Amino acid sequence: MLGKRLPIRLRAALAAALTAALAFTAGALWLRDEVYASKMGDTHNRARASLDVIEQRYKHGYGSDPVLFDTPYTWVIVDPAGRFVEGDPDLEPFVPDPLGVHPDPPGKTVAIERDLHLGTVSGAARPGSKQLAGRDIRVVSSAFQGRGLLDGRPSAPVENLTLHILVTPEEAEEAVAAVDHVLYFGLPAAVLLVALIVWTTTSRALRPVEGIQQRLRTITSRDLSLRVPVPPRRDEIARLAATTNDTLDRLEQAAEQQRRFTADASHELRTPLAALRAGLEVALHYPDHTNWPEIIRGTLSDATRLEQLTEDLLLLADLDNRTPHTARPVELGALTHKAAAQARRHAPASVHIDCPASDDVTVHGDARQLERLLRNLLDNAVRHARSRVLVTVSAQDATALIEVRDDGPGIPAEHREKIFERFTRLDASRNRTSGGTGLGLAIAREIAHNHHGTLTLSETPPAAGTRFVAVLPLAPGTKEA
């Protein structure tokens, strides 16, 4: 829980320090073992070399010449009776047990190594003997024939002697102690250096985040034009800043669209309300000179328009919220014939609506919304057609195609996307009296998008009318035409 409250740079530095400490500790332990093993191996090799030197000098009767026997190793020579002959006086209490006679006859043996335990000594023993007592020591032993007397006389008898050299770990321990001394100061310093490097690197990497954070604090819903600074480096933070700016762009566009939509909706609602109020005020002011049936018919017409506009606004709000619709199989052919039949009842006598038979084309969706899409497209086509409207349904490439054509004046290329904007009227023929609310095509496109499809105005030759194409995904199992 505490780790979640710490800054990222501190968490990164602590994690790096812990990782470095574990890695360096493992490396230090390995280094100590290697140094100890290397030193002990070197000690073994030199002990064997000294073993040969001492044997050769005893064989030639040089005895205990202090110059010739200047060796750093603790050694002892034992005669066949197991008595101390020559060597370090500190080893005398351990002869013949455990430093006894070589078990094999001389001349046929090679040096052997054994781990021996040096037992206890009496209280009168030398200090060096007391230090060796109770220790486990590696011993290199060899049997040879040499003169057992210590005065080096040529007439000294040749005896079977045993030489023991103790391989003590003092040199290896001293080398390890020197390594430990370096590691004692070097290891914490190395861990601290790694933590400092990670802290500095993380701080530099996160510095742009502070700028982004400060800029985001200044952005409010009243002013979404500000953008966060994008670092020059092409790293994750730069991509995060770019994504944040893209999100702010979309939010600004959505807020602007919402403000424009609110203003347009208020304007659209105010016009029929003002007309309704003006007519009623005039009628009340001149009740004896008022044609009340005409006033009531006008009031009903304005109320109907207000009701239609309110329904369109509610439907758009529902579509903008992406409210999940009830997805059921919808047969587009039957739905299209139904919408065409309704459009014929309200269309002028001069406009013929043709809806040829189509194969079974089934999509998943909300039947009421899809019917509204067809009705809006047909109402728009009937309003601008000269004499004919054609609506067809087909299946192609796992999609359902709904095409609505009219032979009207057509729409200029520069306005083919603008007509799908809300409250858009391109000319005087699309006014508030003869035209719709300016929301029909916007609602139709939102319904298509809500069903994972598209609605576009296809290109047509000049003066060849308009052709709207809605593309929806087919329901699984529907056969293509």
C-alpha positions as CSV (number, residue, x, y, z in Angstrom):
1,M,0.0,0.0,0.0
2,L,2.9,2.3,0.8
3,G,4.5,1.6,-2.5
4,K,1.5,2.9,-4.4
5,R,1.9,6.3,-2.7
6,L,5.6,6.7,-3.5
7,P,6.6,8.7,-6.6
8,I,7.4,6.7,-9.7
9,R,11.0,7.9,-9.8
10,L,11.5,6.8,-6.1
11,R,9.9,3.4,-6.8
12,A,12.1,3.0,-9.9
13,A,15.2,3.9,-7.9
14,L,14.3,1.6,-5.0
15,A,13.5,-1.3,-7.4
16,A,16.8,-0.7,-9.3
17,A,18.7,-0.5,-6.0
18,L,17.2,-3.7,-4.7
19,T,17.9,-5.5,-8.0
20,A,21.4,-4.2,-8.1
21,A,22.0,-5.2,-4.4
22,L,20.8,-8.8,-5.1
23,A,22.9,-9.0,-8.3
24,F,26.0,-7.5,-6.7
25,T,25.6,-9.7,-3.6
26,A,25.4,-12.8,-5.8
27,G,28.4,-11.6,-7.8
28,A,30.3,-10.9,-4.6
29,L,29.6,-14.3,-3.2
30,W,30.7,-15.9,-6.4
31,L,33.9,-13.7,-6.4
32,R,34.7,-14.7,-2.8
33,D,34.4,-18.4,-3.7
34,E,36.5,-18.0,-6.8
35,V,39.2,-16.1,-4.9
36,Y,39.2,-18.7,-2.1
37,A,39.3,-21.7,-4.5
38,S,42.0,-20.1,-6.6
39,K,44.2,-19.3,-3.6
40,M,43.7,-22.7,-2.1
41,G,44.5,-24.4,-5.4
42,D,47.7,-22.3,-5.6
43,T,48.5,-23.3,-2.0
44,H,48.1,-26.9,-2.8
45,N,50.4,-26.7,-5.8
46,R,53.1,-24.9,-3.8
47,A,52.8,-27.4,-1.0
48,R,53.4,-30.3,-3.4
49,A,56.4,-28.5,-4.8
50,S,57.8,-27.9,-1.3
51,L,57.1,-31.6,-0.5
52,D,59.5,-32.6,-3.3
53,V,62.2,-30.2,-2.3
54,I,62.2,-31.3,1.4
55,E,62.3,-35.0,0.3
56,Q,65.3,-34.4,-2.0
57,R,67.2,-32.5,0.6
58,Y,66.7,-35.2,3.2
59,K,67.7,-37.9,0.8
60,H,71.0,-36.2,0.3
61,G,71.5,-35.7,4.0
62,Y,71.2,-31.9,4.3
63,G,69.1,-32.3,7.4
64,S,67.5,-29.2,8.9
65,D,69.7,-26.5,7.3
66,P,67.6,-23.3,8.2
67,V,68.5,-21.7,4.9
68,L,67.5,-24.7,2.8
69,F,64.3,-25.3,4.8
70,D,63.0,-21.7,4.6
71,T,59.3,-22.6,3.6
72,P,56.1,-20.8,4.6
73,Y,54.3,-24.1,5.2
74,T,53.9,-26.0,8.5
75,W,55.5,-29.4,8.1
76,V,56.8,-32.4,10.1
77,I,58.8,-35.5,9.4
78,V,58.0,-38.7,11.3
79,D,60.3,-41.8,11.6
80,P,59.1,-45.5,11.2
81,A,58.5,-45.6,15.0
82,G,56.1,-42.7,14.8
83,R,58.4,-40.3,16.5
84,F,58.9,-36.6,15.7
85,V,62.1,-36.2,13.6
86,E,62.0,-32.7,12.2
87,G,59.6,-29.9,11.5
88,D,57.5,-27.2,13.2
89,P,57.5,-27.7,17.0
90,D,53.8,-26.7,17.1
91,L,53.0,-30.0,15.4
92,E,54.9,-32.2,17.8
93,P,51.8,-32.8,20.1
94,F,49.9,-34.3,17.0
95,V,52.6,-36.9,16.3
96,P,51.9,-39.8,15.8
97,D,48.1,-39.1,16.1
98,P,46.8,-38.0,13.7
99,L,50.2,-37.2,11.9
100,G,51.5,-40.8,11.9
101,V,53.5,-43.1,9.6
102,H,52.6,-43.3,5.9
103,P,50.5,-46.5,5.5
104,D,52.2,-47.5,2.2
105,P,55.9,-48.6,1.8
106,P,58.3,-46.0,0.4
107,G,59.4,-46.0,-3.1
108,K,56.0,-47.1,-4.5
109,T,53.8,-44.4,-3.3
110,V,52.8,-40.9,-4.4
111,A,51.8,-37.9,-2.3
112,I,48.3,-38.2,-0.9
113,E,46.0,-35.6,0.4
114,R,43.7,-36.1,3.4
115,D,41.5,-34.0,5.6
116,L,42.6,-34.6,9.2
117,H,41.2,-33.4,12.5
118,L,43.7,-32.1,15.0
119,G,42.7,-33.1,18.4
120,T,43.1,-31.4,21.8
121,V,46.4,-30.6,23.5
122,S,47.5,-30.3,27.1
123,G,47.6,-27.0,28.9
124,A,51.4,-26.9,28.7
125,A,51.5,-27.0,24.9
126,R,52.9,-24.2,22.9
127,P,50.6,-21.4,21.9
128,G,50.9,-22.3,18.2
129,S,49.8,-25.9,19.1
130,K,46.8,-24.6,20.9
131,Q,45.8,-22.5,17.8
132,L,45.9,-25.6,15.7
133,A,44.1,-27.8,18.1
134,G,40.5,-28.8,17.1
135,R,40.9,-27.7,13.5
136,D,40.2,-29.6,10.3
137,I,43.3,-29.4,8.2
138,R,44.2,-30.5,4.7
139,V,47.4,-32.5,4.9
140,V,49.7,-33.5,2.0
141,S,51.7,-36.7,3.0
142,S,54.5,-38.5,1.3
143,A,56.8,-41.5,2.3
144,F,60.5,-41.5,1.3
145,Q,63.9,-42.9,2.4
146,G,66.3,-40.5,3.9
147,R,68.9,-40.0,6.7
148,G,67.1,-39.7,9.9
149,L,69.9,-38.0,11.9
150,L,69.8,-34.3,12.0
151,D,73.5,-33.5,11.9
152,G,73.9,-34.4,8.2
153,R,76.7,-36.9,8.8
154,P,77.3,-39.2,5.7
155,S,77.3,-42.2,8.1
156,A,73.8,-41.5,9.3
157,P,71.5,-44.4,8.6
158,V,68.9,-44.3,5.9
159,E,65.4,-44.7,7.3
160,N,61.8,-44.9,6.0
161,L,60.5,-41.4,6.8
162,T,57.1,-39.8,6.3
163,L,56.7,-36.1,5.5
164,H,53.5,-34.2,6.3
165,I,52.8,-30.6,5.1
166,L,49.8,-28.8,6.4
167,V,47.9,-26.8,3.7
168,T,46.4,-24.1,5.9
169,P,43.8,-21.6,4.5
170,E,45.5,-18.5,6.0
171,E,46.5,-17.1,2.6
172,A,43.1,-17.8,1.0
173,E,41.4,-16.3,4.0
174,E,43.6,-13.2,3.8
175,A,42.8,-12.8,0.1
176,V,39.1,-13.2,0.8
177,A,39.4,-10.7,3.6
178,A,41.0,-8.2,1.2
179,V,38.1,-8.8,-1.3
180,D,35.6,-8.3,1.6
181,H,37.2,-5.0,2.5
182,V,36.8,-3.8,-1.0
183,L,33.2,-5.1,-1.2
184,Y,32.3,-3.7,2.1
185,F,32.7,-0.2,0.8
186,G,32.3,-0.8,-2.9
187,L,29.0,-2.8,-2.9
188,P,26.9,0.0,-1.1
189,A,28.6,2.6,-3.3
190,A,27.7,0.6,-6.5
191,V,24.1,0.1,-5.3
192,L,23.8,3.8,-4.5
193,L,25.2,4.8,-7.9
194,V,22.7,2.6,-9.7
195,A,19.8,4.1,-7.7
196,L,21.1,7.6,-8.4
197,I,21.4,6.9,-12.1
198,V,17.9,5.4,-12.3
199,W,16.6,8.4,-10.2
200,T,18.2,10.9,-12.6
201,T,17.2,9.1,-15.7
202,T,13.6,8.6,-14.6
203,S,13.4,12.2,-13.5
204,R,14.5,13.4,-16.9
205,A,12.2,11.0,-18.6
206,L,9.2,12.1,-16.5
207,R,10.0,15.9,-16.7
208,P,7.6,16.3,-19.7
209,V,4.8,14.7,-17.7
210,E,4.9,17.5,-15.2
211,G,4.4,20.0,-18.1
212,I,1.5,17.9,-19.4
213,Q,0.0,17.8,-15.9
214,Q,0.3,21.5,-15.4
215,R,-1.3,22.2,-18.8
216,L,-4.2,19.8,-18.2
217,R,-5.0,21.6,-15.0
218,T,-5.6,24.8,-17.0
219,I,-8.0,23.2,-19.5
220,T,-11.6,23.6,-18.6
221,S,-14.9,22.8,-20.3
222,R,-15.2,26.5,-21.2
223,D,-11.9,26.6,-23.1
224,L,-10.8,23.3,-24.8
225,S,-8.5,25.0,-27.3
226,L,-5.4,24.5,-25.2
227,R,-3.1,21.5,-25.9
228,V,-0.4,19.7,-23.9
229,P,3.2,20.1,-25.0
230,V,4.6,17.2,-27.0
231,P,8.2,16.3,-26.2
232,P,10.6,16.3,-29.2
233,R,11.7,12.7,-28.4
234,R,9.7,9.9,-30.1
235,D,9.1,7.9,-26.9
236,E,6.1,6.7,-24.9
237,I,5.5,10.0,-23.3
238,A,5.5,11.8,-26.6
239,R,3.0,9.3,-27.9
240,L,0.9,9.8,-24.7
241,A,1.0,13.6,-25.3
242,A,0.0,13.2,-28.9
243,T,-2.9,10.9,-27.9
244,T,-4.0,13.4,-25.2
245,N,-4.1,16.2,-27.8
246,D,-6.1,13.9,-30.2
247,T,-8.5,13.3,-27.3
248,L,-8.7,17.0,-26.6
249,D,-9.4,17.6,-30.3
250,R,-12.3,15.2,-30.2
251,L,-13.6,16.7,-26.9
252,E,-13.4,20.2,-28.4
253,Q,-15.2,19.1,-31.5
254,A,-17.9,17.3,-29.4
255,A,-18.3,20.3,-27.1
256,E,-18.5,22.6,-30.1
257,Q,-21.0,20.3,-31.8
258,Q,-23.0,20.2,-28.6
259,R,-23.1,24.0,-28.2
260,R,-24.0,24.4,-31.9
261,F,-26.7,21.7,-31.5
262,T,-28.1,23.4,-28.4
263,A,-28.2,26.8,-30.1
264,D,-29.8,25.3,-33.3
265,A,-32.3,23.4,-31.3
266,S,-33.2,26.5,-29.2
267,H,-33.6,28.4,-32.4
268,E,-35.8,25.7,-34.1
269,L,-38.0,25.5,-31.0
270,R,-38.3,29.2,-30.6
271,T,-39.7,29.8,-34.1
272,P,-42.8,27.7,-33.9
273,L,-43.4,28.8,-30.3
274,A,-43.1,32.4,-31.3
275,A,-45.6,31.9,-34.1
276,L,-47.9,30.0,-31.9
277,R,-47.8,32.6,-29.2
278,A,-48.3,35.5,-31.7
279,G,-51.3,33.9,-33.3
280,L,-52.9,33.2,-29.9
281,E,-52.2,36.7,-28.6
282,V,-53.7,38.3,-31.7
283,A,-56.8,36.1,-31.4
284,L,-57.3,37.0,-27.8
285,H,-56.8,40.7,-28.5
286,Y,-59.4,40.7,-31.3
287,P,-61.7,37.8,-30.3
288,D,-64.7,39.2,-32.4
289,H,-62.6,39.5,-35.6
290,T,-60.8,36.1,-35.2
291,N,-61.4,33.1,-37.4
292,W,-61.2,30.6,-34.5
293,P,-61.2,27.4,-36.7
294,E,-58.3,28.8,-38.7
295,I,-56.5,29.7,-35.5
296,I,-57.0,26.2,-34.1
297,R,-55.8,24.6,-37.3
298,G,-52.7,26.8,-37.2
299,T,-52.1,26.0,-33.6
300,L,-52.4,22.3,-34.2
301,S,-50.0,22.6,-37.1
302,D,-47.4,24.3,-34.9
303,A,-48.0,21.8,-32.1
304,T,-47.5,19.0,-34.5
305,R,-44.2,20.5,-35.7
306,L,-43.1,21.0,-32.1
307,E,-43.9,17.4,-31.3
308,Q,-42.0,16.2,-34.4
309,L,-39.0,18.3,-33.6
310,T,-39.0,17.1,-29.9
311,E,-39.2,13.5,-31.0
312,D,-36.2,14.1,-33.4
313,L,-34.2,15.7,-30.7
314,L,-34.9,12.9,-28.2
315,L,-34.0,10.3,-30.8
316,L,-30.7,12.1,-31.6
317,A,-29.9,12.3,-27.9
318,D,-30.6,8.5,-27.6
319,L,-28.4,7.8,-30.6
320,D,-25.6,10.0,-29.4
321,N,-25.6,8.2,-26.1
322,R,-25.2,4.9,-28.0
323,T,-28.1,3.4,-26.1
324,P,-28.0,-0.4,-26.8
325,H,-30.9,-1.3,-29.1
326,T,-32.8,-4.5,-29.1
327,A,-31.1,-6.6,-31.8
328,R,-33.4,-8.9,-33.6
329,P,-33.5,-10.3,-37.1
330,V,-35.1,-7.7,-39.4
331,E,-36.2,-8.6,-43.0
332,L,-35.3,-5.4,-44.9
333,G,-37.5,-6.3,-48.0
334,A,-40.7,-6.3,-46.0
335,L,-39.7,-3.2,-44.0
336,T,-38.9,-1.3,-47.2
337,H,-42.3,-2.2,-48.7
338,K,-44.0,-1.0,-45.6
339,A,-42.1,2.3,-45.5
340,A,-42.7,2.9,-49.2
341,A,-46.5,2.3,-48.7
342,Q,-46.5,4.9,-45.9
343,A,-44.6,7.4,-48.1
344,R,-47.1,7.0,-51.0
345,R,-50.0,8.1,-48.7
346,H,-48.3,11.4,-48.1
347,A,-46.5,12.0,-51.4
348,P,-47.9,14.3,-54.1
349,A,-49.8,12.7,-56.9
350,S,-47.1,13.7,-59.4
351,V,-44.5,11.6,-57.6
352,H,-44.4,7.8,-58.2
353,I,-42.6,5.7,-55.6
354,D,-41.3,2.4,-57.0
355,C,-40.2,-0.4,-54.7
356,P,-39.5,-3.5,-56.7
357,A,-39.5,-7.0,-55.1
358,S,-36.2,-8.1,-53.5
359,D,-34.7,-11.3,-52.2
360,D,-34.7,-12.1,-48.5
361,V,-32.1,-9.7,-46.9
362,T,-31.9,-10.0,-43.2
363,V,-29.9,-7.8,-40.7
364,H,-29.7,-7.7,-37.0
365,G,-31.0,-4.5,-35.5
366,D,-33.9,-2.4,-34.2
367,A,-36.8,-2.6,-36.6
368,R,-38.2,0.8,-35.4
369,Q,-34.9,2.6,-36.0
370,L,-34.4,1.0,-39.4
371,E,-37.9,1.9,-40.4
372,R,-37.1,5.5,-39.3
373,L,-34.0,5.4,-41.5
374,L,-36.0,4.4,-44.5
375,R,-38.8,6.9,-43.8
376,N,-36.4,9.8,-43.5
377,L,-34.7,8.9,-46.7
378,L,-38.0,8.5,-48.5
379,D,-39.4,11.8,-47.1
380,N,-36.2,13.6,-48.3
381,A,-36.5,12.0,-51.8
382,V,-40.2,12.7,-52.2
383,R,-39.7,16.3,-51.1
384,H,-37.2,16.9,-53.9
385,A,-38.2,14.4,-56.6
386,R,-39.8,15.6,-59.9
387,S,-41.7,12.5,-60.7
388,R,-40.1,9.3,-59.5
389,V,-38.5,7.8,-56.4
390,L,-36.9,4.3,-56.5
391,V,-36.0,2.3,-53.4
392,T,-34.2,-1.1,-53.7
393,V,-32.7,-3.6,-51.3
394,S,-29.9,-6.1,-52.2
395,A,-27.1,-8.1,-50.6
396,Q,-23.5,-7.9,-51.7
397,D,-20.2,-9.0,-50.1
398,A,-21.8,-9.9,-46.7
399,T,-23.6,-6.5,-46.5
400,A,-27.1,-5.3,-47.1
401,L,-27.5,-2.3,-49.5
402,I,-30.4,0.1,-49.3
403,E,-30.6,2.5,-52.2
404,V,-33.0,5.5,-52.4
405,R,-32.9,7.5,-55.7
406,D,-34.9,10.4,-56.9
407,D,-34.9,12.4,-60.1
408,G,-34.7,15.8,-58.4
409,P,-32.2,18.6,-59.0
410,G,-29.4,16.8,-57.1
411,I,-26.9,18.1,-54.6
412,P,-23.7,19.9,-55.4
413,A,-20.5,17.9,-54.7
414,E,-19.3,20.5,-52.1
415,H,-22.5,19.9,-50.0
416,R,-22.6,16.1,-50.0
417,E,-21.3,15.8,-46.5
418,K,-22.8,19.0,-45.2
419,I,-26.4,17.7,-45.7
420,F,-25.7,15.1,-43.0
421,E,-25.1,17.9,-40.4
422,R,-27.9,18.7,-38.0
423,F,-30.3,21.5,-38.9
424,T,-28.8,21.9,-42.3
425,R,-31.0,23.4,-45.1
426,L,-29.2,24.1,-48.4
427,D,-31.7,26.4,-50.2
428,A,-35.1,28.0,-49.9
429,S,-36.9,24.9,-50.9
430,R,-35.8,23.4,-47.6
431,N,-37.3,26.0,-45.3
432,R,-39.2,25.5,-42.1
433,T,-42.6,25.6,-43.9
434,S,-42.1,23.2,-46.8
435,G,-39.1,21.3,-45.6
436,G,-38.4,19.2,-42.6
437,T,-36.6,19.9,-39.3
438,G,-33.2,19.6,-40.8
439,L,-32.5,16.5,-38.7
440,G,-33.8,13.7,-41.0
441,L,-30.5,12.8,-42.8
442,A,-28.5,13.3,-39.6
443,I,-30.8,10.9,-37.8
444,A,-30.6,8.4,-40.7
445,R,-26.8,8.4,-40.6
446,E,-26.7,8.0,-36.8
447,I,-29.0,5.0,-37.1
448,A,-26.8,3.5,-39.8
449,H,-23.7,4.0,-37.5
450,N,-25.6,2.6,-34.6
451,H,-26.1,-0.6,-36.6
452,H,-22.4,-0.7,-37.5
453,G,-23.1,0.5,-41.0
454,T,-22.7,3.6,-43.2
455,L,-24.9,6.1,-45.1
456,T,-23.5,8.1,-47.9
457,L,-24.6,10.2,-50.9
458,S,-23.2,8.6,-54.0
459,E,-21.9,10.6,-57.0
460,T,-24.4,11.0,-59.8
461,P,-24.2,12.9,-63.1
462,P,-25.3,16.5,-63.0
463,A,-29.1,17.0,-62.9
464,A,-29.5,13.2,-62.5
465,G,-31.0,13.5,-59.0
466,T,-29.6,12.0,-55.8
467,R,-28.7,8.5,-54.7
468,F,-28.4,7.6,-51.0
469,V,-26.8,4.3,-50.2
470,A,-27.0,2.7,-46.7
471,V,-24.7,-0.3,-46.1
472,L,-25.5,-2.6,-43.2
473,P,-23.8,-5.9,-42.2
474,L,-25.9,-9.0,-43.0
475,A,-27.2,-11.3,-40.4
476,P,-25.3,-14.6,-40.2
477,G,-26.7,-17.2,-42.6
478,T,-28.2,-14.6,-45.0
479,K,-27.5,-15.6,-48.7
480,E,-26.1,-13.0,-51.0
481,A,-28.1,-12.0,-54.0
